[in-house]
Amino acid sequence: MSIKRTTDLHPEFKVFRTDIQDSYICITALVTNPDADSVRVAGVIYDQVAEILAESGAQIIHERIFGKIEIHKNILGARNRKIRCLFPEDPGMVTYVEGKSCYGNPLAGVQLRAFRPSREEEKVKTILEGNIPRGRKWSRKGAIFLQFQNLYGESSSEKRNRREQTEEMFHKAETLLTTEGASFRDVARTWIYVDNILDWYKEFNSARNRCYTDFGLLYNGDVNHAENIFLPASTGIAGKNSEGASAVMDLLAVTKSSNSDIQIEPLYGIRQRSPYRYGSAFSRAMRISEPDQKWIFVSGTASINEDGKTIHIGDFSAQVEHTVEVINSLIQPEGVSFSDFCEATVFLKRKEDFSRYQEIAESLGISNIPAVYLVADVCWNELLFELDASFTVSIPHNR
């Protein structure tokens, strides 16, 4: 088996499933009925997820739920009742992000990746901080993969301002990585959800840059060779969390043995230069090449020029089309197309643009991608649209 993609349609939701080389399974569940009971639908979705995991022998390695914060305890309860019924050892690690559904249901959707070990030594293990589950660890093709979830800086003290919380979040991640014999130099992808992003995005970038300087990723603010700096792909988007923290972060890191054939490289493409040139420390995309498959993790992408300025201001359609063109310019040289989506998140600043987005997506051939559709502020006020995505393709054995 190489890569198989299927879509199951239900009256109230869709489930997209991608099976990759008998190793990974990506699942996206999108709630499409605005009037459906969110908790009941969550239970039905997780019934199906549990069945997929049971029949495949796969274990969850990364899981996010997007929905209103007010219902998060009920949604997580529905999730745990279904998953832990079959998998009592499940650590219950979920990143819950407030995501206002473009379809109008309080529950926007679920995204998860699972890994199917082929040998006992590849079995997924839980990474603990004390007694608290913080991540998942698995091995494949001579490499160790580390997926951390729901990391944040403590917000309980009045002295913990947003910058301090953000720096604590990154340093907590670095500490966990170090415990596992890794560092931020091994991080391929981060997903960061920032509360009230428009109020302090520059401050957030400053905090991240300071941490990356501490970790040895950045030196003296030099941007002249920005495309040669190893920086993770990333999404930084508006999203509240149930902890009341300024931001939460998930991250994927990969460490390799000396004989591993896995290659990890940032991509910058030709339509937009390195975001670090205008103060945002991330790469446009990250490529993880394994002997039999290739992953492309595309950062949150929007309608900006090489200087980080919004273009097509006020023109939603043009912003969508420009964003898709930029992503296409990143993936085409890699032999990847929009038919190779495994998961995506689509962000619209205004819900009223959703019907127009659906028309544009149909014309561009991306109307049925495995995505969750959310109403959220992008990092700059003029940006009306952002898309992040993961793609995967198989690599023929004779190459």
C-alpha positions as CSV (number, residue, x, y, z in Angstrom):
1,M,0.0,0.0,0.0
2,S,1.3,3.5,-0.8
3,I,-1.2,6.3,-0.1
4,K,-5.0,5.9,0.0
5,R,-7.5,8.7,0.5
6,T,-11.1,8.2,1.3
7,T,-14.0,10.5,2.3
8,D,-17.1,9.3,4.2
9,L,-20.2,11.6,4.0
10,H,-22.7,11.8,6.8
11,P,-25.8,14.0,7.1
12,E,-24.1,16.1,9.8
13,F,-20.3,15.8,9.1
14,K,-17.6,14.5,6.7
15,V,-14.7,12.3,7.6
16,F,-11.5,12.4,5.5
17,R,-9.0,9.6,5.9
18,T,-5.5,9.3,4.4
19,D,-3.6,6.1,4.9
20,I,0.1,6.5,4.2
21,Q,2.5,3.6,3.5
22,D,0.9,1.3,6.2
23,S,2.5,3.7,8.7
24,Y,0.4,6.9,9.3
25,I,-3.3,7.7,9.2
26,C,-4.5,11.3,9.0
27,I,-8.1,11.9,9.9
28,T,-10.1,15.1,9.6
29,A,-13.7,15.3,10.7
30,L,-15.6,18.4,9.6
31,V,-19.0,19.2,11.1
32,T,-21.3,20.6,8.3
33,N,-24.7,20.8,10.0
34,P,-25.1,24.0,12.0
35,D,-28.0,22.7,14.0
36,A,-26.6,19.3,15.0
37,D,-26.1,18.6,18.6
38,S,-22.3,19.1,19.1
39,V,-21.7,16.6,21.9
40,R,-23.7,13.9,20.2
41,V,-21.9,14.5,16.9
42,A,-18.5,14.4,18.7
43,G,-19.5,11.0,20.1
44,V,-20.4,9.7,16.6
45,I,-17.1,11.0,15.2
46,Y,-15.0,9.4,17.9
47,D,-16.9,6.2,17.5
48,Q,-15.6,6.1,13.9
49,V,-12.1,7.2,15.0
50,A,-12.0,4.4,17.6
51,E,-13.0,1.9,15.0
52,I,-10.3,3.1,12.6
53,L,-7.6,2.9,15.3
54,A,-8.8,-0.6,16.4
55,E,-8.8,-2.1,13.0
56,S,-5.5,-0.6,11.9
57,G,-3.5,-1.0,15.1
58,A,-2.6,2.7,14.9
59,Q,-2.1,5.0,17.9
60,I,-2.8,8.7,18.1
61,I,0.2,11.0,17.9
62,H,-1.3,14.4,17.4
63,E,-4.9,15.5,18.0
64,R,-6.7,18.9,17.9
65,I,-10.3,19.8,18.4
66,F,-11.7,23.1,17.2
67,G,-14.8,24.5,18.8
68,K,-16.3,27.0,21.2
69,I,-14.5,27.1,24.6
70,E,-17.9,26.9,26.4
71,I,-18.5,23.3,25.3
72,H,-14.9,22.0,25.6
73,K,-15.5,19.9,28.7
74,N,-18.5,18.2,27.2
75,I,-16.7,17.6,23.9
76,L,-13.6,16.2,25.6
77,G,-15.9,14.0,27.8
78,A,-17.6,12.6,24.6
79,R,-14.1,12.0,23.1
80,N,-12.8,10.2,26.2
81,R,-15.8,8.0,26.6
82,K,-15.4,6.6,23.1
83,I,-11.6,6.4,22.9
84,R,-10.8,5.1,26.3
85,C,-13.5,2.5,26.1
86,L,-11.3,0.7,23.6
87,F,-7.9,2.2,24.6
88,P,-7.8,2.6,28.4
89,E,-4.1,3.5,28.2
90,D,-4.9,6.6,26.0
91,P,-3.3,9.6,27.7
92,G,-6.1,11.9,26.5
93,M,-3.7,14.5,25.1
94,V,-5.8,17.0,23.0
95,T,-5.2,20.6,22.0
96,Y,-8.6,22.3,22.2
97,V,-8.7,25.6,20.3
98,E,-11.6,28.0,20.1
99,G,-12.5,27.8,16.5
100,K,-15.7,29.4,15.2
101,S,-17.0,27.2,12.5
102,C,-17.7,28.6,9.1
103,Y,-20.6,26.2,9.0
104,G,-22.0,27.6,12.2
105,N,-21.9,24.6,14.6
106,P,-20.3,25.2,18.0
107,L,-18.0,22.2,17.1
108,A,-16.0,23.0,14.0
109,G,-14.1,19.7,13.6
110,V,-11.4,17.3,14.7
111,Q,-7.9,16.7,13.2
112,L,-5.6,13.9,14.2
113,R,-2.6,11.9,13.0
114,A,-2.0,8.3,14.1
115,F,1.0,6.0,13.7
116,R,0.9,2.3,13.0
117,P,4.1,0.6,14.3
118,S,5.4,-2.3,12.3
119,R,7.6,-3.6,15.1
120,E,7.5,-3.6,18.8
121,E,10.4,-1.1,19.1
122,E,8.4,1.4,17.1
123,K,5.5,1.4,19.5
124,V,4.2,4.9,20.5
125,K,5.2,6.0,24.0
126,T,3.8,8.8,26.1
127,I,6.2,11.6,27.2
128,L,5.5,12.7,30.8
129,E,6.5,15.9,32.6
130,G,6.2,14.5,36.2
131,N,2.8,12.8,36.0
132,I,1.4,15.1,33.2
133,P,1.3,13.7,29.6
134,R,3.0,16.3,27.3
135,G,3.7,14.4,24.1
136,R,4.1,11.2,22.1
137,K,7.3,9.5,20.9
138,W,7.8,7.0,18.1
139,S,10.6,5.7,15.8
140,R,10.7,5.0,12.1
141,K,13.5,4.5,9.5
142,G,16.3,5.3,12.0
143,A,14.7,8.5,13.3
144,I,12.9,9.4,16.5
145,F,9.8,11.6,16.2
146,L,8.5,13.7,19.0
147,Q,5.1,15.4,19.1
148,F,4.3,17.7,21.9
149,Q,0.9,19.2,22.6
150,N,-0.9,22.0,24.4
151,L,2.2,23.7,25.8
152,Y,1.7,27.1,27.4
153,G,3.1,29.6,29.9
154,E,1.4,29.8,33.3
155,S,-1.1,32.6,33.5
156,S,-2.2,32.3,37.1
157,S,0.1,35.1,38.5
158,E,-0.8,38.7,37.8
159,K,2.9,39.3,37.0
160,R,2.8,36.9,34.1
161,N,2.2,39.2,31.1
162,R,1.8,37.9,27.6
163,R,5.4,38.2,26.6
164,E,6.5,36.3,29.8
165,Q,4.0,33.6,29.2
166,T,5.1,33.2,25.6
167,E,8.8,32.9,26.5
168,E,7.9,30.4,29.2
169,M,6.0,28.4,26.6
170,F,9.0,28.2,24.3
171,H,11.4,27.4,27.2
172,K,9.1,24.7,28.5
173,A,9.2,23.1,25.0
174,E,13.0,23.4,24.9
175,T,13.2,21.7,28.3
176,L,11.0,18.8,27.2
177,L,13.0,18.4,24.0
178,T,16.3,18.4,25.9
179,T,14.9,15.6,28.2
180,E,14.4,13.5,25.0
181,G,17.8,14.2,23.7
182,A,16.6,16.8,21.2
183,S,16.5,20.6,20.9
184,F,14.7,23.3,19.0
185,R,17.2,22.7,16.2
186,D,15.3,19.5,15.6
187,V,11.8,21.1,15.4
188,A,10.2,20.7,12.0
189,R,6.8,22.2,12.7
190,T,5.0,24.3,15.3
191,W,1.3,25.1,15.5
192,I,0.7,28.2,17.7
193,Y,-2.7,29.6,18.6
194,V,-2.6,33.1,20.0
195,D,-5.3,34.8,22.1
196,N,-6.2,38.3,20.7
197,I,-3.4,38.0,18.1
198,L,-4.1,41.4,16.5
199,D,-3.4,43.2,19.8
200,W,0.2,41.9,20.2
201,Y,1.5,40.0,17.2
202,K,4.7,42.1,17.0
203,E,5.3,41.5,20.7
204,F,4.7,37.7,20.2
205,N,7.3,37.7,17.3
206,S,9.7,39.6,19.5
207,A,9.3,37.0,22.3
208,R,9.7,34.1,19.9
209,N,12.8,35.7,18.3
210,R,14.4,36.2,21.7
211,C,13.8,32.5,22.6
212,Y,15.1,31.3,19.2
213,T,18.2,33.4,19.8
214,D,18.6,31.8,23.2
215,F,18.3,28.4,21.6
216,G,21.0,29.1,19.0
217,L,18.7,29.3,15.9
218,L,19.2,33.0,15.3
219,Y,22.3,35.1,15.5
220,N,22.5,38.9,16.0
221,G,19.4,39.6,14.1
222,D,21.1,39.0,10.7
223,V,18.4,38.7,8.0
224,N,20.7,38.9,4.9
225,H,21.0,35.1,4.8
226,A,17.5,34.4,6.2
227,E,16.7,31.6,3.7
228,N,19.7,29.7,5.0
229,I,18.6,29.6,8.6
230,F,17.0,26.4,9.8
231,L,13.6,27.5,11.2
232,P,10.5,25.4,11.8
233,A,7.5,25.7,9.6
234,S,4.7,27.3,11.7
235,T,1.1,28.5,12.0
236,G,0.5,31.5,14.2
237,I,-3.2,32.3,14.2
238,A,-5.9,33.7,16.5
239,G,-7.3,31.1,18.9
240,K,-8.3,31.1,22.5
241,N,-7.6,28.2,24.8
242,S,-9.3,26.6,27.8
243,E,-6.3,27.4,30.0
244,G,-6.7,31.2,29.7
245,A,-3.1,31.4,28.5
246,S,-1.7,34.0,26.0
247,A,-0.9,31.2,23.5
248,V,-0.7,27.4,23.2
249,M,1.7,25.5,21.0
250,D,2.0,22.1,19.5
251,L,5.3,21.0,17.9
252,L,6.8,18.2,15.9
253,A,10.6,17.4,16.2
254,V,12.7,14.7,14.5
255,T,16.1,13.4,15.6
256,K,18.1,11.1,13.3
257,S,20.6,8.4,13.9
258,S,23.8,8.5,11.8
259,N,22.5,5.8,9.4
260,S,19.0,7.3,8.9
261,D,17.9,8.1,5.4
262,I,15.4,10.7,6.6
263,Q,16.1,14.3,5.4
264,I,14.6,17.4,7.0
265,E,14.9,20.7,5.2
266,P,13.1,24.1,5.2
267,L,11.5,25.4,2.0
268,Y,11.1,29.0,1.1
269,G,9.8,28.9,-2.5
270,I,10.0,31.8,-5.0
271,R,6.8,33.8,-4.4
272,Q,7.6,34.9,-0.8
273,R,10.9,35.3,0.9
274,S,11.8,34.1,4.4
275,P,9.4,35.6,7.0
276,Y,12.4,36.3,9.2
277,R,13.2,39.2,6.9
278,Y,10.3,41.0,8.4
279,G,10.6,39.7,11.9
280,S,8.7,36.4,11.9
281,A,11.0,33.5,12.7
282,F,9.6,30.5,10.7
283,S,10.1,28.9,7.3
284,R,7.5,28.8,4.5
285,A,7.4,25.1,4.6
286,M,9.3,22.0,5.9
287,R,10.1,18.9,3.9
288,I,10.6,15.6,5.7
289,S,11.8,13.0,3.1
290,E,11.8,9.4,4.1
291,P,12.9,6.5,1.8
292,D,9.3,5.7,0.8
293,Q,7.4,8.9,1.4
294,K,7.7,12.7,1.6
295,W,5.9,15.1,3.8
296,I,5.5,18.8,3.1
297,F,4.3,20.9,6.1
298,V,3.2,24.3,4.7
299,S,3.1,27.1,7.2
300,G,0.1,29.4,7.6
301,T,0.1,31.3,4.3
302,A,-1.7,34.5,3.4
303,S,-1.7,37.3,0.8
304,I,1.5,39.1,1.5
305,N,4.4,40.4,-0.5
306,E,8.2,39.8,0.0
307,D,8.3,42.5,2.6
308,G,5.5,41.0,4.7
309,K,2.9,43.6,3.6
310,T,-0.7,42.7,2.8
311,I,-1.5,42.8,-0.8
312,H,-5.0,42.8,-2.4
313,I,-6.3,44.8,0.6
314,G,-10.1,44.4,0.9
315,D,-10.3,41.9,-2.0
316,F,-11.1,38.5,-0.5
317,S,-11.1,36.7,-3.8
318,A,-7.8,38.0,-4.8
319,Q,-6.3,37.2,-1.4
320,V,-7.5,33.5,-1.7
321,E,-6.1,33.2,-5.2
322,H,-2.8,34.7,-4.3
323,T,-2.4,32.4,-1.2
324,V,-3.2,29.3,-3.3
325,E,-0.6,30.4,-6.0
326,V,2.0,30.9,-3.3
327,I,1.4,27.4,-1.9
328,N,1.4,25.9,-5.3
329,S,4.8,27.5,-6.0
330,L,6.1,25.8,-2.9
331,I,4.9,22.3,-3.5
332,Q,5.1,22.0,-7.3
333,P,8.9,21.7,-7.4
334,E,8.6,18.9,-4.9
335,G,6.4,16.9,-7.2
336,V,3.4,17.6,-4.9
337,S,0.0,18.8,-6.0
338,F,-3.2,19.9,-4.3
339,S,-4.5,16.3,-4.7
340,D,-1.9,15.3,-2.1
341,F,-3.5,17.1,0.9
342,C,-3.6,15.1,4.1
343,E,-4.9,17.8,6.3
344,A,-5.5,21.6,6.2
345,T,-7.0,24.4,8.2
346,V,-8.7,27.2,6.4
347,F,-9.1,30.5,8.3
348,L,-11.5,33.3,7.2
349,K,-11.6,36.6,9.0
350,R,-15.2,37.1,8.1
351,K,-17.8,34.4,8.1
352,E,-19.8,36.1,5.3
353,D,-16.9,35.3,2.9
354,F,-17.4,31.6,3.2
355,S,-19.8,31.1,0.4
356,R,-17.4,33.1,-1.9
357,Y,-14.6,30.9,-0.7
358,Q,-16.5,27.8,-1.6
359,E,-17.0,29.1,-5.2
360,I,-13.3,30.0,-5.5
361,A,-12.2,26.6,-4.1
362,E,-14.5,24.8,-6.6
363,S,-12.9,26.7,-9.5
364,L,-9.4,26.0,-8.2
365,G,-10.1,22.3,-7.6
366,I,-9.6,22.4,-3.8
367,S,-13.2,22.2,-2.7
368,N,-13.0,18.8,-1.1
369,I,-9.8,18.9,0.8
370,P,-9.5,17.4,4.3
371,A,-9.9,20.7,6.1
372,V,-11.5,22.4,9.0
373,Y,-13.0,25.8,8.2
374,L,-12.7,28.5,10.9
375,V,-13.5,32.1,11.4
376,A,-10.4,33.7,13.0
377,D,-8.2,36.8,12.9
378,V,-5.0,36.4,10.9
379,C,-1.9,38.0,12.1
380,W,-2.5,41.4,10.4
381,N,-5.9,43.2,10.4
382,E,-6.0,43.6,6.6
383,L,-5.5,39.8,6.0
384,L,-8.9,38.1,5.2
385,F,-7.7,34.6,4.6
386,E,-5.0,32.1,5.6
387,L,-4.4,28.4,4.8
388,D,-2.0,25.9,6.3
389,A,-1.6,22.4,5.1
390,S,0.2,19.1,5.2
391,F,0.8,17.1,2.0
392,T,2.3,13.7,1.5
393,V,3.4,11.6,-1.5
394,S,4.9,8.2,-1.9
395,I,8.4,7.8,-3.4
396,P,8.8,4.9,-5.9
397,H,11.3,2.3,-4.8
398,N,13.2,2.6,-8.1
399,R,14.1,6.2,-7.6
